[in-house]
Amino acid sequence: MGAVAITSGADDFRQVFLREDSMLPIDVQVSGDDNGDQPAPAVWLVGAHGGAGVSTLSHILAPMGDAGQAWPAGVENPYCVLVCRSTKVGLERAHQAALQARAGQAGDVMLLGIAIVADAPGKMPKALARKIGVIEQHFRIWRIPYLDAIRVTDMDELAVWEPGYEMPERKKRSRRKTPPITDVPAVEVITVAEAIFDSALEAHELAESAT
């Protein structure tokens, strides 16, 4: 067990303990950065634990790659987003992984933030909301609500989002309130995708200006 120093402000300096058994490995074999003529993923989605939803999200979000449960190494774009479920274990794993990146123990990646996928519909328990509040003091967070339609749809049938995507106009006579996710990505996912992509673009431009 090692101590990782985290500071959230000039007058706020605290020691946080990072558990070695909760650290994600650095994987130089992460696939997806060498796809021939295909561009490298703009952002890597890293699962803080099994079943976080990385495979599904990386399919829906075209410019993002699936890094599994490991930090990618030696890739063209080092920008990463941790993905976790909104369970006690999921949030704790994501917090530990984020601290690992903050401590410089995740290779050369740049952590943009954490995408929290709701594990159940309805209001979140207070204990979990408090945990998210603690994490949010130090890391950017994006929330993806519980989407029941994704559970009953084959992944290959889910509509795909990419930068510049525009929602199709809904027909006036259509009785369907929202289009199926096989035709149009869920609005909640699009909102998060745009925010993550903008964050990566901002980080890239900042890095370019510093060189």
matplotlib code that plots the C-alpha trace (Angstrom):
import matplotlib.pyplot as plt

x = [0.0, 1.4, 0.5, -0.4, -0.5, -3.5, -4.0, -7.3, -6.2, -3.4, -4.5, -5.8, -3.2, -4.1, -2.6, -4.7, -3.8, -3.7, -4.1, -1.8, -4.3, -6.8, -4.4, -5.1, -2.3, -0.5, -1.1, 1.2, -0.9, -4.1, -5.7, -7.3, -4.4, -3.3, -6.3, -4.8, -6.5, -8.7, -7.8, -6.6, -9.2, -9.5, -10.2, -9.6, -12.4, -10.9, -13.0, -12.4, -13.9, -15.5, -19.0, -18.5, -19.9, -16.7, -17.4, -20.9, -19.9, -16.9, -19.3, -21.8, -19.1, -17.2, -14.1, -13.4, -11.6, -12.0, -8.9, -10.5, -9.4, -6.0, -4.2, -3.2, 0.5, 2.4, -0.8, -1.1, -3.7, -3.1, -6.5, -8.5, -11.8, -12.5, -15.8, -17.6, -21.0, -22.7, -22.3, -20.2, -17.5, -17.6, -17.2, -14.4, -12.5, -12.9, -11.6, -8.6, -7.8, -8.1, -5.8, -3.4, -3.3, -3.0, 0.0, 1.7, 1.5, -0.6, 2.0, 1.9, -1.9, -3.9, -7.0, -9.9, -12.4, -14.8, -18.0, -20.4, -23.0, -26.1, -26.6, -30.3, -33.2, -34.5, -32.9, -29.3, -28.8, -27.4, -24.2, -23.4, -24.2, -21.8, -19.1, -19.6, -19.4, -16.0, -14.6, -16.0, -13.9, -10.8, -11.9, -14.3, -17.4, -19.9, -23.1, -24.9, -28.4, -29.8, -31.1, -33.3, -33.4, -29.7, -30.2, -32.6, -30.8, -27.9, -24.8, -24.3, -27.7, -27.1, -26.9, -23.5, -22.4, -19.5, -18.3, -20.5, -23.5, -26.9, -30.1, -32.6, -35.8, -38.8, -41.7, -44.7, -47.1, -45.0, -46.6, -43.2, -41.9, -38.3, -36.7, -35.4, -31.7, -31.2, -31.9, -30.6, -28.2, -29.8, -29.8, -28.1, -25.3, -24.8, -24.6, -21.8, -20.0, -19.9, -18.6, -15.9, -14.8, -14.7, -12.5, -10.1, -9.9, -9.2, -6.5, -4.9, -4.9, -3.4, -0.6, 0.0, 0.4, 2.9, 5.2]
y = [0.0, 3.4, 6.9, 9.2, 13.0, 14.8, 18.5, 20.2, 23.7, 25.9, 25.4, 21.8, 19.1, 15.6, 12.1, 9.5, 5.8, 4.0, 0.3, -1.7, -4.5, -2.0, -0.6, -1.2, -2.7, -0.9, -2.9, -2.3, -4.9, -2.8, -3.4, -0.7, 1.7, -0.1, -0.5, 0.1, 3.0, 3.6, 6.6, 5.9, 6.3, 9.9, 8.7, 5.4, 4.0, 2.2, -0.1, 0.4, -3.1, -5.9, -5.2, -1.4, -1.0, -0.2, -2.5, -1.1, 2.5, 2.1, 0.7, 3.5, 6.2, 5.8, 7.8, 6.0, 2.8, -0.1, -0.5, -3.2, -3.0, -1.6, 1.6, 1.8, 2.3, 3.5, 4.7, 7.8, 9.5, 9.2, 10.5, 8.2, 8.1, 5.7, 3.9, 2.4, 1.4, 3.5, 0.8, 1.0, -1.3, 0.4, 3.9, 2.8, 1.0, 4.1, 6.4, 4.2, 4.0, 7.8, 8.2, 5.8, 8.1, 11.2, 9.6, 9.0, 5.3, 4.7, 5.2, 8.2, 8.4, 11.6, 11.0, 13.2, 12.1, 9.3, 8.2, 6.8, 4.4, 4.1, 0.5, 0.8, 3.2, 5.7, 7.8, 7.1, 6.1, 8.9, 7.0, 6.6, 10.2, 11.3, 9.1, 10.6, 14.0, 13.2, 11.9, 15.0, 17.3, 16.0, 14.5, 15.5, 13.3, 12.4, 10.6, 8.1, 7.2, 3.8, 3.0, -0.1, -0.1, -0.9, -4.0, -5.6, -4.6, -6.4, -4.3, -4.4, -3.0, 0.1, 3.4, 5.0, 8.5, 10.4, 14.0, 16.3, 14.0, 15.8, 14.5, 13.7, 15.8, 13.9, 13.6, 15.6, 12.8, 10.3, 8.9, 7.7, 10.2, 9.2, 7.3, 3.7, 3.5, 1.3, 4.4, 7.2, 7.1, 8.0, 11.7, 11.2, 9.3, 11.9, 14.7, 12.8, 11.9, 15.5, 16.6, 13.9, 14.7, 18.4, 17.7, 15.6, 18.3, 20.9, 18.8, 18.1, 21.8, 22.7, 20.1, 21.3, 24.9, 23.8, 22.3]
z = [0.0, -1.0, -0.1, -2.9, -2.3, -3.7, -3.6, -4.6, -3.7, -2.4, 1.2, 0.9, 1.0, 2.0, 1.9, 0.2, 0.3, -3.0, -2.7, -4.9, -5.3, -6.9, -9.4, -13.1, -15.2, -18.0, -21.2, -24.2, -26.1, -26.1, -29.5, -31.7, -32.3, -35.4, -37.6, -41.0, -42.6, -39.6, -37.4, -33.9, -31.2, -30.0, -26.5, -24.7, -22.5, -19.5, -17.4, -13.7, -13.2, -15.1, -16.5, -16.5, -20.0, -21.9, -24.8, -25.3, -25.0, -27.3, -29.9, -29.6, -29.5, -32.8, -32.0, -28.7, -28.2, -25.8, -23.6, -21.4, -17.8, -18.5, -19.2, -22.8, -23.5, -26.6, -28.3, -30.5, -28.4, -24.6, -23.5, -21.3, -19.5, -16.7, -16.9, -13.9, -12.6, -9.9, -7.3, -4.1, -5.5, -9.0, -7.6, -5.3, -8.1, -10.3, -7.5, -6.9, -10.6, -10.9, -8.0, -9.7, -12.8, -10.7, -9.0, -12.3, -12.0, -15.1, -17.8, -20.1, -20.2, -19.6, -17.6, -18.7, -16.1, -15.1, -16.8, -14.2, -15.7, -13.5, -12.5, -11.7, -12.5, -9.9, -7.3, -6.2, -2.6, -0.4, 0.4, -3.3, -4.0, -1.2, -2.7, -6.1, -4.5, -2.9, -6.3, -8.1, -5.9, -7.7, -11.0, -13.8, -13.8, -16.6, -15.7, -18.0, -16.7, -16.6, -20.2, -20.2, -24.0, -24.2, -22.1, -24.6, -27.8, -29.5, -29.4, -33.1, -33.6, -31.5, -33.4, -33.4, -32.5, -34.1, -33.8, -35.8, -35.4, -35.7, -34.4, -37.2, -37.1, -35.7, -38.0, -36.8, -37.2, -35.4, -32.2, -30.9, -28.3, -28.9, -31.8, -31.0, -30.0, -33.1, -35.2, -33.0, -30.0, -26.7, -26.1, -22.7, -24.3, -27.0, -24.4, -22.5, -25.8, -26.9, -23.5, -23.5, -27.1, -26.3, -23.3, -25.3, -28.0, -25.4, -23.8, -27.2, -28.2, -24.8, -25.4, -28.9, -27.7, -25.0, -27.6]

ax = plt.figure().add_subplot(projection="3d")
ax.plot(x, y, z, "-o")
ax.set_aspect("equal")
plt.show()
